[in-house]
Amino acid sequence: MLTTCYRQADASGPPFLMAYRGASADHPEHSLGAYRAAFAQGARFIECDVVLTKDLVPICRHEPNIAETTDVLARRTHQPPRRAGEDEPLAVLASDLTLPEIKALRAIEPGTAASRAADASVAEDDRVATLAELLQLASAAEPAMGVALHLQSCAWHNQLPAVRQANTSFEDILLSAMQSYGYARGPYGSEEWRQRPTFMMAFEAGSLKYLAQRTDAPLTQVLGPTIPDTGETWDSATSEEGLARIRAYAGSVAVARQQLLTRPAQQAGAGAAGLVAAEVLGRMRRAGLQVLVSVFKPARVHLLPGVQSWEEEVAPLLLGTGLEGPADAAGEGAGEAEAQGGEARAVDAGVDGLFTDSPAAMARVMRALRCSYRAASKAARAGRDEL
């Protein structure tokens, strides 16, 4: 039977709606406005990349070079010399600027020029957010917003003279900041975690192994073509043996959505675009890993080839379409799905979280795919009464 909806055992549990750099479809990424909008649009988690300033303050930026994501170049009277080649983009590192210098800047969309005058005032929502500002905003929400903290360029940060002179590490600075607001204080699903939901993510395995010795908060291995500090390839890391190695220090993986979708010919249950969940998703789940998938953007240009809508990409990942495993045939969710000519998929068959730059749009897609227990129960009872 065709899987038509997924069950969510706990309204505050997975699958999680996770705002990618905040609601970054509507505001510059990692700005205060993007974070506030993510909360307003119903995101359960805010994903935050973090780098350090010259005075070792964690700020929310995707990478140390802030030339493309702030108006720093427009505000500089004298531009720094190009490092190599006339066409190489200019670099301005956050680690070369103090926090007051950073806070004078405006967050902008990558690849766009800062068109406003350099001396123009910066609206609060357009400012670069510090990690402390995000944590204050998230912890003040009711219930508290989850924070998915992405540690960027860990080894690079740990070589900064200021970090070495302070006799600390990038990981310790961020862990201390998180814990000062009650985050990163308990394992996944614990009461501490539910009060301040946390994922701490990194590409570098060594950074996660270091954190595993200092916190029992959930750790996430971000998977790309390679694990940068070990050189392990995607194929090796996602084999059964590789996933077992990851599970020894992390409880989850974060993966690009295109790696988790496939289009086999004549696959039963495939959507209109022929997409089903790739077998690697099943391996990850069998290894005991939660799976967070990135990144969903509403613009058509970001859809995979041959796909017409988000639903065609999201449904196979939430429902585990094409994967072997028991469907949840018991309970009210199953009753509703059977009424639709299908069956309900247990929540642990699919992914645990979806990163999106448009939480409001993703929330609508997820609602459409979620089983409605109350409606299912009512339909089942009505059917029995007619017999």
C-alpha positions in Angstrom: 0.0 0.0 0.0 1.1 3.6 -0.6 2.4 5.5 2.4 0.4 8.7 2.5 1.1 10.4 5.8 3.5 10.3 8.8 2.7 10.0 12.4 4.2 12.5 14.9 4.0 10.9 18.4 4.9 14.1 20.2 3.9 17.6 18.9 7.3 18.9 20.1 9.2 16.0 18.7 10.6 15.1 15.3 10.4 15.7 12.4 11.7 19.2 13.4 11.1 22.3 11.3 14.5 24.0 11.3 15.2 27.5 10.1 18.3 27.6 7.9 20.3 30.7 9.0 17.0 32.0 10.3 14.1 32.8 8.0 16.7 33.7 5.4 14.3 33.8 2.4 12.8 37.0 3.9 15.8 38.6 5.7 19.6 38.6 5.3 20.9 35.3 6.7 22.0 35.3 10.4 20.5 38.7 11.1 18.4 39.4 14.1 15.4 39.9 11.7 15.9 36.5 10.2 15.9 34.9 13.7 12.8 36.8 14.9 10.9 35.9 11.7 11.9 32.2 12.1 10.2 32.1 15.5 7.1 33.9 14.1 6.9 31.4 11.2 6.8 28.4 13.5 10.3 27.0 13.3 11.2 24.6 16.1 15.0 25.2 15.7 17.1 28.0 14.4 20.3 26.9 12.6 23.2 29.2 13.5 26.7 29.1 12.0 29.3 30.6 14.3 32.6 32.3 13.9 34.8 34.4 16.3 35.6 38.1 16.4 39.0 39.5 17.2 38.0 39.8 20.8 36.7 36.2 20.8 33.0 37.0 20.8 30.9 34.3 18.9 28.9 35.9 16.1 26.5 34.3 13.7 28.1 34.1 10.2 28.4 31.3 7.8 32.2 31.7 7.4 35.0 33.8 8.8 35.1 36.0 5.7 32.3 38.5 6.1 33.0 40.5 2.9 30.0 39.0 1.0 27.5 38.9 3.9 27.9 42.4 5.4 28.4 45.9 4.0 32.0 46.0 5.4 33.5 46.8 2.0 31.1 49.7 1.4 32.0 51.2 4.7 35.8 51.0 4.3 37.5 54.0 2.9 40.6 52.1 2.1 40.1 48.6 0.7 42.5 45.8 1.8 44.9 44.7 -1.0 43.9 41.6 -2.9 45.7 38.5 -1.8 46.4 36.8 -5.1 45.2 37.7 -8.6 43.2 40.6 -9.6 39.9 38.7 -9.8 40.1 37.0 -6.4 37.3 38.3 -4.1 38.3 40.6 -1.3 38.4 39.0 2.1 37.6 40.6 5.4 37.8 38.2 8.3 35.6 38.5 11.4 38.6 37.6 13.5 40.3 40.9 12.4 37.4 43.0 13.7 36.2 43.7 17.2 32.6 43.2 18.3 31.9 47.0 18.2 33.2 47.1 14.6 31.1 44.1 13.7 27.9 45.7 15.2 28.3 48.8 13.1 27.8 46.7 10.0 24.7 45.7 8.1 23.9 42.1 7.2 23.3 41.7 3.5 22.4 38.9 1.1 25.5 37.1 -0.3 26.4 38.3 -3.8 24.5 41.7 -3.4 26.2 45.0 -3.1 25.5 47.3 -0.2 23.6 50.1 -1.9 22.9 52.3 1.0 25.3 55.0 2.2 28.1 53.8 4.4 27.2 56.3 7.1 23.5 55.3 7.1 22.2 54.0 10.4 21.6 50.2 10.7 18.2 49.0 11.7 18.2 46.6 14.6 16.8 43.7 12.5 19.6 44.2 9.9 22.5 43.9 12.4 24.8 40.9 12.5 23.6 38.8 15.4 25.9 37.6 18.2 25.4 34.1 19.5 24.4 35.6 22.9 21.6 37.6 21.2 20.3 34.5 19.5 20.4 32.5 22.7 18.6 35.3 24.6 15.9 35.4 21.9 15.5 31.6 21.7 15.4 31.1 25.5 12.9 33.8 26.0 10.4 32.2 23.6 7.6 30.0 25.0 8.4 27.2 24.6 12.1 27.9 24.2 13.3 27.7 20.6 15.8 25.0 19.8 19.3 26.0 18.6 21.2 23.9 16.0 24.7 25.4 16.4 27.1 24.8 13.5 30.7 25.2 14.4 32.5 26.6 11.4 36.2 26.2 10.5 37.1 24.7 13.9 40.7 23.8 13.3 41.3 27.2 11.7 39.8 29.0 14.7 41.9 27.0 17.1 45.0 28.3 15.4 44.1 32.0 15.9 46.7 33.7 18.1 44.0 35.2 20.3 42.5 31.7 21.0 45.9 30.2 21.8 46.8 33.1 24.0 43.6 32.7 26.0 44.5 29.0 26.5 41.1 27.9 25.3 39.5 26.4 22.2 36.8 27.4 19.8 34.7 24.4 21.0 35.0 25.5 24.7 34.1 29.1 24.0 30.9 28.0 22.2 30.0 25.3 24.7 30.3 27.8 27.5 28.2 30.3 25.7 25.4 27.7 25.1 25.4 26.4 28.6 25.2 29.9 30.1 21.7 30.1 28.6 20.8 26.5 29.6 21.5 24.9 26.2 23.8 21.9 25.6 23.1 20.6 29.1 21.4 17.2 28.5 21.2 14.2 26.2 18.5 14.1 23.4 15.0 13.7 24.9 16.0 14.4 28.5 14.1 17.1 30.5 17.1 19.4 30.2 17.1 18.9 26.4 13.3 19.5 26.2 13.7 22.8 28.1 16.5 24.0 25.8 16.6 21.8 22.6 20.1 21.6 21.2 22.1 20.1 18.4 25.8 21.0 18.0 27.0 20.3 14.5 30.4 20.3 12.7 32.0 19.1 9.5 35.2 18.2 11.5 35.0 14.9 13.3 37.8 15.9 15.7 35.8 18.8 17.0 32.8 16.6 17.7 34.9 14.0 19.4 36.4 16.7 21.6 32.9 18.0 22.5 31.7 14.4 23.2 34.2 14.4 26.2 32.7 17.6 27.6 29.0 17.4 27.0 26.2 14.9 26.6 24.3 17.2 24.4 23.4 15.8 20.9 26.2 16.1 18.4 25.7 16.1 14.6 28.3 15.0 12.0 27.7 17.2 9.0 28.5 15.1 5.9 29.8 16.5 2.6 32.0 14.9 -0.1 34.7 14.3 2.6 35.1 14.7 6.4 37.7 17.5 6.2 40.0 16.6 9.1 40.1 12.9 8.4 39.8 12.8 4.6 37.1 10.1 4.8 35.0 10.1 1.7 31.2 10.1 1.5 31.1 6.5 0.3 33.3 5.4 3.3 31.5 7.5 5.9 28.1 6.3 4.8 28.9 2.6 4.7 27.7 0.5 7.5 31.2 0.6 9.1 31.6 4.3 8.6 28.2 5.1 10.1 29.1 2.9 13.1 32.2 5.0 13.6 30.1 8.2 13.5 27.6 6.8 15.9 30.4 6.3 18.5 30.7 10.1 19.0 27.5 11.6 17.4 23.8 10.9 17.6 22.9 12.4 14.2 24.0 13.4 10.8 23.2 16.4 8.6 23.0 15.7 4.9 22.2 17.5 1.7 18.7 16.4 0.5 19.9 15.4 -3.0 22.0 12.7 -1.3 18.9 11.2 0.3 16.7 11.1 -2.8 16.8 8.8 -5.8 14.7 8.1 -8.9 14.6 4.4 -9.6 12.6 3.3 -12.7 9.1 2.0 -12.0 9.6 2.3 -8.2 6.4 1.5 -6.4 5.2 4.4 -4.2 7.3 7.0 -6.1 5.9 10.5 -6.3 5.0 12.4 -9.4 8.7 13.1 -10.0 9.6 9.5 -9.4 11.5 10.3 -6.2 12.0 7.9 -3.3 14.2 7.9 -0.3 17.7 6.6 -1.1 18.9 3.4 0.6 21.6 5.4 2.4 18.8 7.0 4.6 17.8 3.5 5.7 21.5 2.7 6.6 21.7 5.8 8.7 18.5 4.9 10.6 19.6 1.3 11.1 22.9 2.7 12.5 20.9 4.5 15.2 21.5 7.9 13.8 19.0 10.7 13.6 19.0 12.4 10.2 18.7 16.1 9.5 18.3 17.2 5.9 19.3 20.4 4.2 18.4 22.7 2.6 14.9 23.4 1.2 14.3 26.8 -0.6 11.0 27.8 -2.1 12.4 29.3 -5.3 11.8 26.9 -8.3 15.4 27.3 -9.3 16.4 25.4 -6.2 14.2 22.3 -6.9 15.9 19.2 -8.1 15.7 18.4 -11.8 12.3 17.3 -12.9 10.7 18.3 -9.7 7.7 20.7 -9.7 7.1 21.3 -6.0 8.6 20.9 -2.5 6.1 18.2 -1.8 7.7 15.9 -4.3 11.1 16.2 -2.5 9.8 16.4 1.1 7.3 13.5 1.1 9.7 10.7 0.3 12.0 11.9 3.1 9.3 12.3 5.7 7.5 9.1 4.8 10.6 6.9 4.1 9.1 6.1 0.7 10.9 3.1 -0.9 12.7 2.0 2.3 12.2 -1.3 3.9 10.7 -1.2 7.4 7.4 -1.6 9.2 4.7 0.8 8.5 2.8 1.9 11.6 -0.4 0.0 11.0 -1.8 0.5 14.5 -3.5 3.5 16.0 -5.6 6.4 14.6 -3.0 7.6 12.1 -3.2 4.2 10.3 -7.0 4.4 10.3 -6.9 7.7 8.5 -4.3 6.6 5.9 -6.3 3.5 5.1 -9.3 5.7 4.5 -7.1 7.4 1.9 -6.1 4.1 0.3 -2.7 4.0 1.9 -0.9 3.5 5.2 0.7 5.6 7.9 4.5 5.5 8.1 6.1 5.4 11.6 8.0 8.6 12.3 11.3 6.8 12.6 11.2 5.6 9.0 12.0 9.1 7.6 14.2 12.1 8.5 14.1 13.9 11.9 14.5 17.4 10.8 14.3 19.6 7.7 16.3 22.8 7.2 14.6 25.5 5.2 15.0 29.2 4.6 11.2 29.6 4.6 9.7 28.0 7.7 6.2 29.2 7.0 6.2 27.5 3.6 7.7 24.3 4.9 5.2 24.2 7.8 2.3 24.1 5.3 4.0 21.2 3.4 4.5 19.3 6.7 1.0 19.8 7.9 -0.4 18.4 4.6 1.7 15.2 5.0 1.0 14.7 8.7 -1.7 12.2 9.8 -4.6 13.8 11.6 -5.4 11.4 14.5 -8.7 13.0 15.4 -10.1 13.0 11.8 -8.9 9.4 11.4 -10.6 8.2 14.6 -13.8 9.9 13.6 -13.8 8.4 10.1 -13.1 4.9 11.6 -15.9 5.2 14.1 -18.3 6.4 11.4 -17.4 3.4 9.2 -18.1 1.0 12.0 -21.5 2.6 12.8 -22.6 2.1 9.2 -21.9 -1.6 9.4 
